């Protein structure tokens, strides 16, 4: 690959033509329901001194010459193990659907712990892994990234916590920052200049607040009110009233939470009144959300109809899910596409990019790549950028009102 040469956006889309079915630009953006924002498990890993589950042994997948470590919490309890198995299946499916992949996946179980991650990455590196896919949780990404960096081996991990991204440790995940950028950009392009926001307490709210303030300022807008709320009973009422009072001078109200919280927040906003007069009229003030809104519980709430949120349409994920059901007789978790896209990208790079296949120049190519979840590209700091649509909430689901970009520009849109 010569300096300045671009890896074409067709790279993955071309190889995903399986049985005449082109699986491209797909669904979900932002943060999928099956993987909570900023890795809730990562914020609360097993306590020090607690016995760690024994990792399960897993057979390699494929027989190619290029070895790839695949690190997932296969033996972790609860939802983590379920997600890990679905992602492992998706990785296997990516190899099966690729024409003659010269790749072998070295499957390693980190058990959802830092100690397990250390053991898993050392095993993968000792067995000749040229690149690592995974792990899933932030505390494991840090361990794996440090070990791989010493050997000059890049990592494509799945944490939603951007703080663990680094040079050579790339996050192929749904980062909340992408949703915030896209929805604010679209709102301002459509005449919304003044914003109010209701954000939850905690790590997710901190990340969203920082990005929200930054993008509004960068675009020349203004924030007339921003309030944080806890999750206790009635905790949103006071902050919602303050935002409702300020909303008279706002064009839009940003509520970046999921279906468990958003209806309660909107109810509190609409209940706020002064002298018997309702303070918030959603026919005048635009409601804004993130990919967490892509849920039937949001679509079924008439108070949210007309709201905007960032997320690609669902065609690609539906196609992926149908193929997954046919192969494994079960539905994939939403984050399974991340493992599919990571392995498909690696197989394509092995086939087309020669000895430089996993170099920083190739992995951070500005043109990016096309996968199940649409366009994406890695930044040199390890974070990613995704090409997202803007959807409008309606009774039958999200309707595209702002299509995704056909290609990345200097800012992505």
PEBEL-V595175 format. One record per residue. N is the residue number from 1. PSI is psi in degrees with one decimal (none if undefined). NEAR is the number of other C-alpha atoms within 12 Angstrom. D_FIRST is the distance of its C-alpha to the first C-alpha in Angstrom with 2 decimals. Layout:
BEGIN
n=N psi=PSI near=NEAR d_first=D_FIRST
n=N psi=PSI near=NEAR d_first=D_FIRST
END
This chain:
BEGIN
n=1 psi=121.0 near=18 d_first=0.00
n=2 psi=152.2 near=11 d_first=3.78
n=3 psi=134.7 near=11 d_first=6.64
n=4 psi=-14.4 near=12 d_first=8.47
n=5 psi=141.2 near=13 d_first=6.47
n=6 psi=141.7 near=21 d_first=8.57
n=7 psi=119.0 near=29 d_first=9.05
n=8 psi=149.6 near=26 d_first=12.22
n=9 psi=-18.4 near=28 d_first=15.56
n=10 psi=-9.5 near=27 d_first=16.44
n=11 psi=-52.1 near=32 d_first=14.32
n=12 psi=-36.5 near=40 d_first=17.45
n=13 psi=-34.6 near=30 d_first=20.05
n=14 psi=-44.3 near=25 d_first=19.20
n=15 psi=-12.8 near=37 d_first=19.63
n=16 psi=6.2 near=35 d_first=22.72
n=17 psi=91.1 near=24 d_first=24.69
n=18 psi=118.4 near=22 d_first=27.15
n=19 psi=31.7 near=13 d_first=30.27
n=20 psi=-0.3 near=11 d_first=29.90
n=21 psi=111.7 near=19 d_first=29.92
n=22 psi=111.8 near=26 d_first=27.06
n=23 psi=94.1 near=37 d_first=26.83
n=24 psi=-144.0 near=36 d_first=25.20
n=25 psi=99.2 near=41 d_first=26.39
n=26 psi=-159.2 near=36 d_first=29.07
n=27 psi=-137.7 near=44 d_first=31.73
n=28 psi=137.0 near=48 d_first=32.36
n=29 psi=-169.4 near=52 d_first=31.20
n=30 psi=-128.5 near=48 d_first=32.61
n=31 psi=114.3 near=42 d_first=34.25
n=32 psi=155.0 near=37 d_first=35.25
n=33 psi=-28.6 near=28 d_first=38.76
n=34 psi=-1.9 near=29 d_first=37.77
n=35 psi=103.9 near=36 d_first=36.09
n=36 psi=153.9 near=35 d_first=38.15
n=37 psi=137.3 near=39 d_first=36.78
n=38 psi=30.9 near=35 d_first=35.67
n=39 psi=78.9 near=36 d_first=36.34
n=40 psi=-35.1 near=24 d_first=40.13
n=41 psi=-36.5 near=30 d_first=40.04
n=42 psi=-32.7 near=32 d_first=37.84
n=43 psi=-20.6 near=22 d_first=40.44
n=44 psi=64.0 near=16 d_first=43.06
n=45 psi=168.8 near=24 d_first=41.74
n=46 psi=140.3 near=23 d_first=44.38
n=47 psi=152.3 near=13 d_first=46.82
n=48 psi=136.6 near=11 d_first=46.62
n=49 psi=-11.5 near=9 d_first=48.62
n=50 psi=141.9 near=11 d_first=48.47
n=51 psi=133.7 near=12 d_first=47.88
n=52 psi=140.2 near=22 d_first=44.35
n=53 psi=146.1 near=22 d_first=43.93
n=54 psi=128.1 near=22 d_first=42.86
n=55 psi=147.0 near=27 d_first=39.28
n=56 psi=145.3 near=22 d_first=39.18
n=57 psi=135.1 near=19 d_first=37.46
n=58 psi=137.7 near=22 d_first=34.95
n=59 psi=147.6 near=17 d_first=33.54
n=60 psi=156.5 near=26 d_first=29.79
n=61 psi=125.6 near=30 d_first=28.31
n=62 psi=169.3 near=27 d_first=26.38
n=63 psi=23.3 near=19 d_first=25.87
n=64 psi=170.4 near=20 d_first=22.14
n=65 psi=-25.4 near=21 d_first=20.62
n=66 psi=118.2 near=31 d_first=18.49
n=67 psi=134.1 near=32 d_first=21.15
n=68 psi=123.9 near=46 d_first=21.28
n=69 psi=132.7 near=47 d_first=24.28
n=70 psi=107.0 near=51 d_first=26.19
n=71 psi=118.2 near=55 d_first=28.87
n=72 psi=155.8 near=49 d_first=31.60
n=73 psi=65.9 near=47 d_first=35.33
n=74 psi=-34.1 near=38 d_first=36.65
n=75 psi=6.5 near=28 d_first=40.08
n=76 psi=152.5 near=31 d_first=40.61
n=77 psi=163.9 near=23 d_first=43.72
n=78 psi=-143.8 near=15 d_first=44.26
n=79 psi=-28.5 near=21 d_first=41.62
n=80 psi=-44.4 near=33 d_first=38.80
n=81 psi=-37.3 near=28 d_first=39.14
n=82 psi=-45.8 near=28 d_first=39.33
n=83 psi=-43.9 near=37 d_first=36.15
n=84 psi=-44.0 near=42 d_first=34.36
n=85 psi=-41.5 near=37 d_first=35.49
n=86 psi=-38.4 near=35 d_first=34.43
n=87 psi=-36.8 near=41 d_first=30.92
n=88 psi=-44.0 near=46 d_first=30.78
n=89 psi=-40.4 near=38 d_first=31.89
n=90 psi=-38.0 near=39 d_first=29.23
n=91 psi=-43.1 near=44 d_first=26.49
n=92 psi=-41.0 near=37 d_first=28.09
n=93 psi=-37.2 near=36 d_first=28.32
n=94 psi=-42.8 near=44 d_first=24.62
n=95 psi=-40.0 near=36 d_first=23.94
n=96 psi=-31.2 near=29 d_first=26.87
n=97 psi=-4.5 near=33 d_first=25.65
n=98 psi=139.7 near=32 d_first=22.11
n=99 psi=111.0 near=22 d_first=21.90
n=100 psi=61.2 near=20 d_first=21.70
n=101 psi=134.5 near=32 d_first=19.95
n=102 psi=51.9 near=27 d_first=19.00
n=103 psi=142.5 near=36 d_first=20.16
n=104 psi=126.4 near=35 d_first=23.40
n=105 psi=121.1 near=44 d_first=24.81
n=106 psi=99.1 near=41 d_first=27.02
n=107 psi=122.6 near=40 d_first=29.57
n=108 psi=137.5 near=43 d_first=31.36
n=109 psi=122.2 near=44 d_first=34.29
n=110 psi=-1.4 near=45 d_first=34.72
n=111 psi=11.2 near=38 d_first=38.12
n=112 psi=15.7 near=46 d_first=37.48
n=113 psi=160.2 near=44 d_first=38.25
n=114 psi=-42.1 near=38 d_first=36.66
n=115 psi=-41.4 near=30 d_first=38.00
n=116 psi=-36.9 near=35 d_first=36.62
n=117 psi=-40.5 near=43 d_first=33.17
n=118 psi=-45.5 near=30 d_first=33.33
n=119 psi=-42.4 near=25 d_first=34.36
n=120 psi=-46.0 near=44 d_first=31.81
n=121 psi=-36.4 near=46 d_first=28.75
n=122 psi=-40.0 near=31 d_first=30.13
n=123 psi=-45.9 near=27 d_first=30.62
n=124 psi=-42.8 near=36 d_first=27.13
n=125 psi=-40.4 near=33 d_first=25.59
n=126 psi=-28.2 near=19 d_first=28.09
n=127 psi=6.2 near=23 d_first=27.12
n=128 psi=21.9 near=22 d_first=23.46
n=129 psi=129.9 near=35 d_first=21.88
n=130 psi=-18.0 near=35 d_first=18.20
n=131 psi=150.3 near=47 d_first=18.61
n=132 psi=133.4 near=52 d_first=21.92
n=133 psi=128.3 near=49 d_first=23.03
n=134 psi=-177.3 near=55 d_first=26.26
n=135 psi=-168.4 near=54 d_first=28.84
n=136 psi=-38.5 near=54 d_first=30.89
n=137 psi=150.7 near=48 d_first=33.17
n=138 psi=-44.2 near=37 d_first=32.62
n=139 psi=-29.1 near=39 d_first=34.64
n=140 psi=-34.2 near=43 d_first=32.59
n=141 psi=-42.3 near=50 d_first=29.21
n=142 psi=-43.9 near=37 d_first=30.28
n=143 psi=-48.2 near=34 d_first=31.22
n=144 psi=-43.5 near=50 d_first=28.14
n=145 psi=-41.3 near=42 d_first=25.79
n=146 psi=-43.8 near=28 d_first=27.67
n=147 psi=-42.1 near=29 d_first=27.55
n=148 psi=-36.6 near=37 d_first=23.87
n=149 psi=-36.2 near=25 d_first=22.94
n=150 psi=-25.6 near=16 d_first=24.86
n=151 psi=3.1 near=22 d_first=22.62
n=152 psi=27.9 near=21 d_first=19.29
n=153 psi=123.4 near=34 d_first=19.04
n=154 psi=160.0 near=42 d_first=18.16
n=155 psi=134.8 near=53 d_first=20.81
n=156 psi=104.1 near=49 d_first=21.02
n=157 psi=173.3 near=47 d_first=24.76
n=158 psi=8.8 near=52 d_first=27.33
n=159 psi=147.9 near=45 d_first=29.82
n=160 psi=5.0 near=46 d_first=31.02
n=161 psi=104.1 near=42 d_first=31.90
n=162 psi=-15.7 near=38 d_first=29.35
n=163 psi=-18.0 near=26 d_first=30.92
n=164 psi=-2.9 near=36 d_first=29.16
n=165 psi=150.2 near=37 d_first=25.63
n=166 psi=171.1 near=29 d_first=23.84
n=167 psi=121.2 near=29 d_first=20.57
n=168 psi=-7.5 near=38 d_first=18.90
n=169 psi=97.3 near=45 d_first=21.70
n=170 psi=136.8 near=46 d_first=20.81
n=171 psi=113.2 near=47 d_first=23.65
n=172 psi=77.2 near=47 d_first=23.23
n=173 psi=176.9 near=51 d_first=26.85
n=174 psi=94.9 near=48 d_first=29.16
n=175 psi=133.8 near=47 d_first=29.77
n=176 psi=-29.2 near=46 d_first=33.02
n=177 psi=-35.5 near=41 d_first=31.55
n=178 psi=-42.0 near=40 d_first=29.56
n=179 psi=-44.9 near=46 d_first=32.82
n=180 psi=-47.0 near=46 d_first=34.70
n=181 psi=-46.4 near=42 d_first=32.26
n=182 psi=-45.4 near=44 d_first=32.19
n=183 psi=-36.5 near=49 d_first=35.95
n=184 psi=-42.6 near=49 d_first=36.97
n=185 psi=-45.9 near=35 d_first=34.60
n=186 psi=-43.9 near=34 d_first=36.07
n=187 psi=-43.6 near=37 d_first=39.62
n=188 psi=-32.6 near=26 d_first=39.44
n=189 psi=-17.5 near=17 d_first=37.95
n=190 psi=31.2 near=18 d_first=41.05
n=191 psi=4.8 near=19 d_first=43.63
n=192 psi=116.4 near=30 d_first=43.96
n=193 psi=-24.8 near=29 d_first=44.30
n=194 psi=130.2 near=32 d_first=46.52
n=195 psi=145.7 near=40 d_first=45.69
n=196 psi=158.9 near=44 d_first=47.63
n=197 psi=143.5 near=46 d_first=46.22
n=198 psi=115.5 near=47 d_first=47.62
n=199 psi=145.9 near=39 d_first=45.44
n=200 psi=155.9 near=32 d_first=46.20
n=201 psi=158.5 near=22 d_first=46.78
n=202 psi=-176.5 near=18 d_first=44.32
n=203 psi=-43.5 near=24 d_first=40.65
n=204 psi=-46.6 near=30 d_first=39.40
n=205 psi=-36.8 near=30 d_first=41.72
n=206 psi=-46.0 near=24 d_first=40.59
n=207 psi=-47.3 near=28 d_first=36.91
n=208 psi=-41.9 near=40 d_first=37.83
n=209 psi=-46.4 near=32 d_first=40.32
n=210 psi=-45.1 near=20 d_first=37.91
n=211 psi=-39.6 near=26 d_first=35.25
n=212 psi=-48.1 near=40 d_first=38.01
n=213 psi=-41.3 near=30 d_first=39.54
n=214 psi=-47.1 near=21 d_first=36.27
n=215 psi=-36.3 near=30 d_first=35.12
n=216 psi=-43.6 near=34 d_first=38.65
n=217 psi=-41.6 near=20 d_first=39.00
n=218 psi=-33.4 near=18 d_first=35.61
n=219 psi=-3.2 near=23 d_first=36.59
n=220 psi=19.6 near=19 d_first=40.04
n=221 psi=-172.4 near=26 d_first=42.11
n=222 psi=150.6 near=26 d_first=44.79
n=223 psi=116.4 near=33 d_first=45.89
n=224 psi=-19.7 near=27 d_first=49.65
n=225 psi=140.2 near=30 d_first=50.01
n=226 psi=117.7 near=34 d_first=48.04
n=227 psi=146.7 near=34 d_first=49.89
n=228 psi=149.9 near=33 d_first=49.01
n=229 psi=152.2 near=32 d_first=50.98
n=230 psi=-176.6 near=21 d_first=51.55
n=231 psi=9.6 near=20 d_first=51.87
n=232 psi=166.3 near=12 d_first=55.59
n=233 psi=124.8 near=13 d_first=58.19
n=234 psi=4.0 near=17 d_first=58.75
n=235 psi=-22.3 near=22 d_first=56.20
n=236 psi=-14.5 near=33 d_first=54.53
n=237 psi=-50.9 near=28 d_first=57.80
n=238 psi=-52.5 near=22 d_first=58.16
n=239 psi=-37.3 near=30 d_first=54.58
n=240 psi=-37.8 near=40 d_first=54.60
n=241 psi=-40.8 near=35 d_first=57.78
n=242 psi=-42.4 near=28 d_first=56.38
n=243 psi=-41.2 near=41 d_first=53.34
n=244 psi=-38.9 near=43 d_first=55.67
n=245 psi=-36.9 near=29 d_first=57.83
n=246 psi=-17.5 near=30 d_first=54.89
n=247 psi=-13.6 near=37 d_first=53.43
n=248 psi=-24.1 near=27 d_first=55.92
n=249 psi=18.9 near=24 d_first=53.61
n=250 psi=147.8 near=32 d_first=50.32
n=251 psi=-21.2 near=34 d_first=48.34
n=252 psi=150.8 near=44 d_first=46.53
n=253 psi=123.6 near=48 d_first=46.93
n=254 psi=124.3 near=51 d_first=43.92
n=255 psi=85.6 near=47 d_first=44.61
n=256 psi=63.3 near=48 d_first=41.45
n=257 psi=-177.2 near=42 d_first=42.96
n=258 psi=-174.8 near=34 d_first=43.31
n=259 psi=-16.5 near=27 d_first=46.11
n=260 psi=-21.2 near=19 d_first=48.21
n=261 psi=-41.2 near=29 d_first=48.68
n=262 psi=-46.8 near=38 d_first=48.04
n=263 psi=-37.2 near=28 d_first=51.24
n=264 psi=-40.4 near=29 d_first=53.36
n=265 psi=-45.2 near=43 d_first=51.80
n=266 psi=-39.5 near=42 d_first=52.35
n=267 psi=-42.8 near=26 d_first=55.88
n=268 psi=-38.0 near=30 d_first=56.65
n=269 psi=-45.6 near=38 d_first=55.33
n=270 psi=-23.1 near=29 d_first=57.44
n=271 psi=-18.3 near=25 d_first=60.46
n=272 psi=128.6 near=28 d_first=60.51
n=273 psi=164.2 near=24 d_first=63.27
n=274 psi=123.5 near=15 d_first=65.46
n=275 psi=38.4 near=7 d_first=69.04
n=276 psi=5.5 near=8 d_first=68.41
n=277 psi=128.4 near=13 d_first=65.46
n=278 psi=132.6 near=20 d_first=62.04
n=279 psi=-29.2 near=28 d_first=59.54
n=280 psi=122.4 near=35 d_first=56.31
n=281 psi=106.7 near=28 d_first=56.06
n=282 psi=-6.1 near=28 d_first=52.80
n=283 psi=-18.9 near=16 d_first=53.53
n=284 psi=-39.5 near=18 d_first=52.96
n=285 psi=126.1 near=34 d_first=50.56
n=286 psi=127.7 near=40 d_first=47.20
n=287 psi=135.0 near=43 d_first=46.30
n=288 psi=142.7 near=47 d_first=42.66
n=289 psi=-168.1 near=52 d_first=40.94
n=290 psi=-172.7 near=50 d_first=37.72
n=291 psi=-16.7 near=47 d_first=36.20
n=292 psi=-17.3 near=41 d_first=39.07
n=293 psi=-10.7 near=45 d_first=41.23
n=294 psi=73.6 near=45 d_first=39.62
n=295 psi=140.7 near=35 d_first=42.61
n=296 psi=-30.7 near=22 d_first=45.72
n=297 psi=-29.5 near=25 d_first=48.01
n=298 psi=-45.6 near=36 d_first=46.68
n=299 psi=-30.4 near=30 d_first=46.97
n=300 psi=-6.1 near=21 d_first=50.55
n=301 psi=108.1 near=25 d_first=51.71
n=302 psi=-24.9 near=20 d_first=53.14
n=303 psi=-19.8 near=29 d_first=53.08
n=304 psi=-3.6 near=41 d_first=49.27
n=305 psi=132.6 near=31 d_first=49.04
n=306 psi=-10.8 near=31 d_first=47.20
n=307 psi=155.9 near=43 d_first=45.13
n=308 psi=142.9 near=46 d_first=41.43
n=309 psi=160.8 near=54 d_first=38.62
n=310 psi=124.1 near=50 d_first=34.81
n=311 psi=136.7 near=50 d_first=33.35
n=312 psi=165.7 near=41 d_first=31.47
n=313 psi=171.4 near=35 d_first=33.68
n=314 psi=9.6 near=31 d_first=34.25
n=315 psi=-46.9 near=23 d_first=33.21
n=316 psi=-43.0 near=31 d_first=30.07
n=317 psi=-35.9 near=35 d_first=31.90
n=318 psi=-42.9 near=27 d_first=34.86
n=319 psi=-45.3 near=30 d_first=32.79
n=320 psi=-46.0 near=42 d_first=31.17
n=321 psi=-39.9 near=32 d_first=34.65
n=322 psi=-42.5 near=19 d_first=36.18
n=323 psi=-36.8 near=28 d_first=33.73
n=324 psi=-44.1 near=31 d_first=34.23
n=325 psi=-40.0 near=20 d_first=38.00
n=326 psi=-36.7 near=14 d_first=37.94
n=327 psi=-39.5 near=20 d_first=36.09
n=328 psi=-1.8 near=19 d_first=37.80
n=329 psi=32.3 near=13 d_first=41.00
n=330 psi=158.2 near=18 d_first=40.51
n=331 psi=145.2 near=27 d_first=38.87
n=332 psi=155.7 near=35 d_first=35.75
n=333 psi=160.3 near=33 d_first=35.94
n=334 psi=-33.0 near=38 d_first=34.17
n=335 psi=-2.2 near=44 d_first=31.52
n=336 psi=-29.3 near=43 d_first=30.58
n=337 psi=-26.8 near=50 d_first=27.92
n=338 psi=-45.2 near=49 d_first=26.01
n=339 psi=-40.1 near=46 d_first=25.73
n=340 psi=-50.4 near=45 d_first=24.86
n=341 psi=-38.4 near=50 d_first=22.02
n=342 psi=-46.7 near=49 d_first=20.63
n=343 psi=-38.9 near=52 d_first=20.73
n=344 psi=-40.5 near=43 d_first=19.52
n=345 psi=-46.4 near=48 d_first=16.42
n=346 psi=-45.3 near=47 d_first=15.80
n=347 psi=-40.1 near=41 d_first=16.55
n=348 psi=-40.2 near=40 d_first=14.17
n=349 psi=-38.6 near=33 d_first=11.20
n=350 psi=-39.6 near=33 d_first=12.47
n=351 psi=-29.1 near=26 d_first=12.69
n=352 psi=-18.0 near=24 d_first=9.40
n=353 psi=4.4 near=24 d_first=6.63
n=354 psi=-145.9 near=18 d_first=7.89
n=355 psi=-20.7 near=14 d_first=8.96
n=356 psi=14.4 near=20 d_first=7.10
n=357 psi=-35.6 near=27 d_first=8.84
n=358 psi=22.4 near=35 d_first=11.50
n=359 psi=160.0 near=25 d_first=10.28
n=360 psi=-37.8 near=27 d_first=12.06
n=361 psi=-40.9 near=27 d_first=9.25
n=362 psi=-47.7 near=37 d_first=8.39
n=363 psi=-29.2 near=42 d_first=12.16
n=364 psi=23.1 near=33 d_first=13.44
n=365 psi=132.6 near=30 d_first=11.54
n=366 psi=-25.3 near=30 d_first=14.47
n=367 psi=-24.7 near=33 d_first=14.60
n=368 psi=-161.8 near=36 d_first=15.37
n=369 psi=161.4 near=43 d_first=16.25
n=370 psi=127.0 near=39 d_first=19.42
n=371 psi=-168.1 near=43 d_first=21.69
n=372 psi=-41.5 near=47 d_first=25.39
n=373 psi=26.1 near=47 d_first=26.28
n=374 psi=-163.8 near=42 d_first=24.44
n=375 psi=142.0 near=43 d_first=21.61
n=376 psi=154.9 near=47 d_first=20.42
n=377 psi=149.4 near=43 d_first=17.97
n=378 psi=137.8 near=37 d_first=18.00
n=379 psi=160.8 near=30 d_first=19.01
n=380 psi=-20.9 near=24 d_first=18.21
n=381 psi=2.4 near=21 d_first=21.87
n=382 psi=-14.1 near=34 d_first=21.46
n=383 psi=176.6 near=36 d_first=23.42
n=384 psi=167.5 near=41 d_first=22.33
n=385 psi=137.5 near=46 d_first=23.12
n=386 psi=148.1 near=50 d_first=24.33
n=387 psi=104.7 near=44 d_first=25.26
n=388 psi=150.7 near=47 d_first=28.99
n=389 psi=169.7 near=43 d_first=31.92
n=390 psi=130.8 near=43 d_first=35.38
n=391 psi=153.2 near=42 d_first=38.17
n=392 psi=131.8 near=37 d_first=41.92
n=393 psi=131.0 near=37 d_first=44.33
n=394 psi=171.7 near=27 d_first=46.73
n=395 psi=-22.2 near=20 d_first=49.13
n=396 psi=7.4 near=18 d_first=46.78
n=397 psi=-167.4 near=28 d_first=43.69
n=398 psi=132.8 near=37 d_first=40.97
n=399 psi=132.7 near=27 d_first=40.46
n=400 psi=122.8 near=26 d_first=37.34
n=401 psi=-18.2 near=25 d_first=38.37
n=402 psi=100.5 near=27 d_first=35.04
n=403 psi=158.5 near=25 d_first=32.12
n=404 psi=161.2 near=32 d_first=28.67
n=405 psi=147.8 near=27 d_first=26.03
n=406 psi=-25.8 near=23 d_first=23.98
n=407 psi=159.6 near=27 d_first=21.02
n=408 psi=133.1 near=26 d_first=20.69
n=409 psi=-164.9 near=16 d_first=21.89
n=410 psi=-29.7 near=12 d_first=22.01
n=411 psi=-0.5 near=20 d_first=24.73
n=412 psi=-28.7 near=27 d_first=23.85
n=413 psi=none near=24 d_first=26.78
END
